[in-house]
Amino acid sequence: MQLGWKLGRHPRLAIELEGIFSDDDALAIVNRRAEFYKENSKHGERFAEVFKLSDFKTRV
């Protein structure tokens, strides 16, 4: 599973989460990241700009 990439003038590679995830685990991870984004982003800030590598270290 990879999260947090962006394209454009300042591209950023996705962060790859270690492991193999079930469908339910993958959806839980995406939902948690979406909630984190909603709570911590500023207006107009891209998804990849909100997260640091350490934000992706925990599993479901």
The first five atom37 places (N, CA, C, CB, O) and aatype in JSON, in Angstrom:
{
  "aatype": [12, 5, 10, 7, 17, 11, 10, 7, 1, 8, 14, 1, 10, 0, 9, 6, 10, 6, 7, 9, 13, 15, 3, 3, 3, 0, 10, 0, 9, 19, 2, 1, 1, 0, 6, 13, 18, 11, 6, 2, 15, 11, 8, 7, 6, 1, 13, 0, 6, 19, 13, 11, 10, 15, 3, 13, 11, 16, 1, 19],
  "atom_mask": [
    [1, 1, 1, 1, 1],
    [1, 1, 1, 1, 1],
    [1, 1, 1, 1, 1],
    [1, 1, 1, 0, 1],
    [1, 1, 1, 1, 1],
    [1, 1, 1, 1, 1],
    [1, 1, 1, 1, 1],
    [1, 1, 1, 0, 1],
    [1, 1, 1, 1, 1],
    [1, 1, 1, 1, 1],
    [1, 1, 1, 1, 1],
    [1, 1, 1, 1, 1],
    [1, 1, 1, 1, 1],
    [1, 1, 1, 1, 1],
    [1, 1, 1, 1, 1],
    [1, 1, 1, 1, 1],
    [1, 1, 1, 1, 1],
    [1, 1, 1, 1, 1],
    [1, 1, 1, 0, 1],
    [1, 1, 1, 1, 1],
    [1, 1, 1, 1, 1],
    [1, 1, 1, 1, 1],
    [1, 1, 1, 1, 1],
    [1, 1, 1, 1, 1],
    [1, 1, 1, 1, 1],
    [1, 1, 1, 1, 1],
    [1, 1, 1, 1, 1],
    [1, 1, 1, 1, 1],
    [1, 1, 1, 1, 1],
    [1, 1, 1, 1, 1],
    [1, 1, 1, 1, 1],
    [1, 1, 1, 1, 1],
    [1, 1, 1, 1, 1],
    [1, 1, 1, 1, 1],
    [1, 1, 1, 1, 1],
    [1, 1, 1, 1, 1],
    [1, 1, 1, 1, 1],
    [1, 1, 1, 1, 1],
    [1, 1, 1, 1, 1],
    [1, 1, 1, 1, 1],
    [1, 1, 1, 1, 1],
    [1, 1, 1, 1, 1],
    [1, 1, 1, 1, 1],
    [1, 1, 1, 0, 1],
    [1, 1, 1, 1, 1],
    [1, 1, 1, 1, 1],
    [1, 1, 1, 1, 1],
    [1, 1, 1, 1, 1],
    [1, 1, 1, 1, 1],
    [1, 1, 1, 1, 1],
    [1, 1, 1, 1, 1],
    [1, 1, 1, 1, 1],
    [1, 1, 1, 1, 1],
    [1, 1, 1, 1, 1],
    [1, 1, 1, 1, 1],
    [1, 1, 1, 1, 1],
    [1, 1, 1, 1, 1],
    [1, 1, 1, 1, 1],
    [1, 1, 1, 1, 1],
    [1, 1, 1, 1, 1]
  ],
  "atom_positions": [
    [[0.84, -1.17, 0.0], [0.0, 0.0, 0.0], [0.89, 1.23, 0.0], [-0.96, 0.0, 1.21], [1.86, 1.31, 0.76]],
    [[0.56, 2.19, -0.85], [1.32, 3.43, -0.93], [0.37, 4.61, -0.73], [2.07, 3.55, -2.29], [-0.74, 4.62, -1.25]],
    [[0.83, 5.59, 0.04], [0.02, 6.78, 0.33], [0.89, 8.03, 0.29], [-0.66, 6.65, 1.71], [2.1, 7.97, 0.52]],
    [[0.26, 9.14, -0.02], [0.92, 10.43, 0.16], [1.73, 10.95, -1.0], [0.0, 0.0, 0.0], [2.61, 11.78, -0.79]],
    [[1.48, 10.52, -2.21], [2.25, 11.02, -3.34], [1.58, 12.24, -3.95], [2.42, 9.92, -4.4], [0.4, 12.51, -3.72]],
    [[2.35, 12.97, -4.73], [1.78, 14.07, -5.51], [2.65, 14.32, -6.73], [1.64, 15.36, -4.65], [3.84, 14.02, -6.73]],
    [[2.03, 14.87, -7.74], [2.72, 15.25, -8.96], [2.77, 16.76, -9.05], [2.02, 14.64, -10.22], [2.26, 17.45, -8.17]],
    [[3.38, 17.26, -10.09], [3.42, 18.71, -10.3], [4.82, 19.27, -10.21], [0.0, 0.0, 0.0], [5.8, 18.55, -10.4]],
    [[4.91, 20.55, -9.92], [6.18, 21.26, -9.89], [7.13, 20.69, -8.84], [5.94, 22.73, -9.62], [8.33, 20.61, -9.07]],
    [[6.59, 20.29, -7.68], [7.39, 19.72, -6.6], [6.86, 18.32, -6.27], [7.37, 20.63, -5.34], [6.19, 18.14, -5.26]],
    [[7.14, 17.34, -7.13], [6.59, 16.0, -6.91], [7.15, 15.36, -5.64], [6.88, 15.11, -8.12], [8.24, 15.7, -5.17]],
    [[6.38, 14.44, -5.12], [6.79, 13.7, -3.92], [6.39, 12.25, -4.12], [6.15, 14.3, -2.62], [5.25, 11.95, -4.47]],
    [[7.34, 11.35, -3.88], [7.05, 9.94, -4.02], [6.15, 9.47, -2.88], [8.34, 9.13, -4.04], [6.16, 10.04, -1.79]],
    [[5.39, 8.45, -3.16], [4.5, 7.87, -2.15], [5.32, 7.19, -1.06], [3.52, 6.87, -2.79], [6.47, 6.78, -1.27]],
    [[4.71, 7.08, 0.09], [5.31, 6.33, 1.19], [4.7, 4.94, 1.16], [5.07, 7.04, 2.58], [3.48, 4.79, 1.18]],
    [[5.56, 3.93, 1.13], [5.08, 2.55, 1.07], [4.98, 2.0, 2.48], [6.02, 1.68, 0.21], [5.94, 2.02, 3.25]],
    [[3.79, 1.5, 2.81], [3.58, 0.86, 4.11], [4.02, -0.58, 4.01], [2.09, 0.97, 4.56], [3.67, -1.28, 3.06]],
    [[4.79, -1.03, 4.99], [5.28, -2.41, 4.97], [4.15, -3.36, 5.32], [6.45, -2.59, 5.96], [3.3, -3.05, 6.16]],
    [[4.14, -4.5, 4.68], [3.18, -5.55, 5.02], [2.17, -5.78, 3.92], [0.0, 0.0, 0.0], [2.11, -5.08, 2.91]],
    [[1.38, -6.79, 4.16], [0.28, -7.15, 3.27], [-1.0, -6.91, 4.06], [0.39, -8.65, 2.75], [-1.12, -7.36, 5.2]],
    [[-1.95, -6.21, 3.47], [-3.14, -5.8, 4.18], [-4.39, -6.44, 3.58], [-3.27, -4.28, 4.16], [-4.51, -6.57, 2.36]],
    [[-5.3, -6.83, 4.44], [-6.6, -7.31, 3.97], [-7.38, -6.11, 3.44], [-7.39, -8.04, 5.11], [-6.99, -4.96, 3.66]],
    [[-8.46, -6.38, 2.75], [-9.3, -5.28, 2.24], [-9.79, -4.4, 3.39], [-10.49, -5.84, 1.45], [-9.79, -3.18, 3.28]],
    [[-10.22, -5.03, 4.48], [-10.73, -4.27, 5.63], [-9.63, -3.42, 6.25], [-11.31, -5.21, 6.68], [-9.87, -2.26, 6.61]],
    [[-8.43, -3.97, 6.39], [-7.31, -3.21, 6.96], [-6.94, -2.03, 6.05], [-6.09, -4.11, 7.16], [-6.68, -0.93, 6.54]],
    [[-6.92, -2.26, 4.74], [-6.59, -1.2, 3.8], [-7.6, -0.05, 3.88], [-6.53, -1.75, 2.36], [-7.22, 1.12, 3.9]],
    [[-8.88, -0.4, 3.94], [-9.9, 0.64, 4.07], [-9.79, 1.39, 5.39], [-11.3, 0.03, 3.94], [-9.99, 2.6, 5.44]],
    [[-9.46, 0.68, 6.46], [-9.29, 1.33, 7.76], [-8.13, 2.31, 7.73], [-9.07, 0.27, 8.86], [-8.22, 3.41, 8.28]],
    [[-7.03, 1.93, 7.09], [-5.87, 2.81, 6.97], [-6.23, 4.06, 6.18], [-4.69, 2.08, 6.29], [-5.92, 5.17, 6.59]],
    [[-6.89, 3.88, 5.05], [-7.28, 5.02, 4.22], [-8.24, 5.93, 4.99], [-7.93, 4.54, 2.9], [-8.11, 7.15, 4.94]],
    [[-9.19, 5.35, 5.69], [-10.14, 6.16, 6.46], [-9.45, 6.95, 7.58], [-11.23, 5.27, 7.07], [-9.77, 8.11, 7.81]],
    [[-8.49, 6.32, 8.26], [-7.75, 7.01, 9.32], [-6.94, 8.17, 8.74], [-6.83, 6.04, 10.06], [-6.89, 9.25, 9.33]],
    [[-6.31, 7.95, 7.6], [-5.52, 9.01, 6.98], [-6.41, 10.15, 6.5], [-4.71, 8.46, 5.81], [-6.03, 11.31, 6.59]],
    [[-7.59, 9.81, 5.98], [-8.53, 10.84, 5.54], [-9.0, 11.68, 6.73], [-9.73, 10.21, 4.82], [-9.09, 12.91, 6.62]],
    [[-9.29, 11.05, 7.83], [-9.7, 11.77, 9.04], [-8.56, 12.67, 9.54], [-10.13, 10.78, 10.14], [-8.79, 13.82, 9.92]],
    [[-7.34, 12.13, 9.54], [-6.16, 12.92, 9.95], [-6.03, 14.14, 9.06], [-4.87, 12.06, 9.89], [-5.77, 15.25, 9.54]],
    [[-6.2, 13.93, 7.76], [-6.1, 15.05, 6.8], [-7.15, 16.12, 7.1], [-6.25, 14.54, 5.36], [-6.84, 17.31, 7.13]],
    [[-8.4, 15.68, 7.3], [-9.48, 16.64, 7.57], [-9.2, 17.45, 8.84], [-10.81, 15.9, 7.71], [-9.5, 18.65, 8.89]],
    [[-8.64, 16.81, 9.84], [-8.39, 17.47, 11.12], [-7.14, 18.35, 11.12], [-8.25, 16.42, 12.2], [-7.06, 19.3, 11.9]],
    [[-6.17, 18.07, 10.25], [-4.87, 18.74, 10.32], [-4.48, 19.58, 9.12], [-3.83, 17.74, 10.54], [-3.44, 20.24, 9.14]],
    [[-5.28, 19.56, 8.07], [-4.9, 20.31, 6.87], [-5.4, 21.75, 6.95], [-5.45, 19.63, 5.62], [-6.41, 22.06, 7.59]],
    [[-4.66, 22.61, 6.28], [-5.08, 24.0, 6.12], [-5.8, 24.1, 4.78], [-3.86, 24.99, 6.2], [-5.63, 23.23, 3.92]],
    [[-6.57, 25.13, 4.6], [-7.34, 25.29, 3.36], [-6.42, 25.22, 2.13], [-8.11, 26.64, 3.38], [-5.45, 25.98, 2.03]],
    [[-6.74, 24.31, 1.22], [-5.99, 24.2, -0.03], [-4.72, 23.37, 0.05], [0.0, 0.0, 0.0], [-4.04, 23.19, -0.96]],
    [[-4.39, 22.86, 1.23], [-3.16, 22.07, 1.39], [-3.36, 20.67, 0.81], [-2.75, 21.99, 2.88], [-4.4, 20.04, 1.02]],
    [[-2.37, 20.2, 0.09], [-2.43, 18.89, -0.52], [-2.26, 17.78, 0.51], [-1.37, 18.77, -1.6], [-1.62, 17.96, 1.54]],
    [[-2.85, 16.63, 0.21], [-2.79, 15.46, 1.09], [-1.35, 15.12, 1.46], [-3.45, 14.26, 0.41], [-1.05, 14.91, 2.64]],
    [[-0.46, 15.08, 0.48], [0.93, 14.69, 0.73], [1.67, 15.7, 1.59], [1.67, 14.51, -0.6], [2.64, 15.35, 2.26]],
    [[1.24, 16.94, 1.59], [1.92, 17.98, 2.36], [1.59, 17.93, 3.85], [1.58, 19.34, 1.82], [2.31, 18.5, 4.67]],
    [[0.51, 17.25, 4.2], [0.06, 17.2, 5.59], [0.84, 16.15, 6.4], [-1.45, 16.89, 5.65], [1.0, 16.28, 7.61]],
    [[1.31, 15.12, 5.72], [1.9, 13.99, 6.4], [3.42, 14.0, 6.4], [1.42, 12.73, 5.79], [4.06, 14.46, 5.45]],
    [[3.99, 13.49, 7.49], [5.42, 13.2, 7.58], [5.56, 11.68, 7.53], [6.08, 13.81, 8.9], [4.58, 10.97, 7.72]],
    [[6.75, 11.2, 7.27], [6.99, 9.76, 7.23], [6.53, 9.09, 8.52], [8.47, 9.47, 6.98], [5.97, 7.99, 8.47]],
    [[6.76, 9.71, 9.66], [6.39, 9.11, 10.94], [4.88, 8.92, 11.08], [6.91, 9.96, 12.08], [4.44, 8.08, 11.86]],
    [[4.09, 9.69, 10.35], [2.64, 9.55, 10.42], [2.16, 8.23, 9.82], [1.96, 10.7, 9.72], [1.04, 7.8, 10.08]],
    [[3.01, 7.6, 9.02], [2.61, 6.38, 8.33], [3.17, 5.12, 9.0], [3.07, 6.43, 6.9], [2.93, 4.02, 8.51]],
    [[3.88, 5.26, 10.08], [4.57, 4.11, 10.68], [3.64, 3.13, 11.37], [5.58, 4.6, 11.66], [3.98, 1.95, 11.49]],
    [[2.48, 3.56, 11.82], [1.61, 2.66, 12.56], [0.66, 1.95, 11.64], [0.83, 3.42, 13.62], [0.18, 2.51, 10.65]],
    [[0.39, 0.7, 11.95], [-0.58, -0.06, 11.2], [-1.97, 0.26, 11.72], [-0.29, -1.58, 11.29], [-2.12, 1.12, 12.59]],
    [[-2.96, -0.41, 11.21], [-4.35, -0.2, 11.54], [-4.48, 0.01, 13.01], [-5.21, -1.36, 11.08], [-5.58, 0.21, 13.52]]
  ]
}
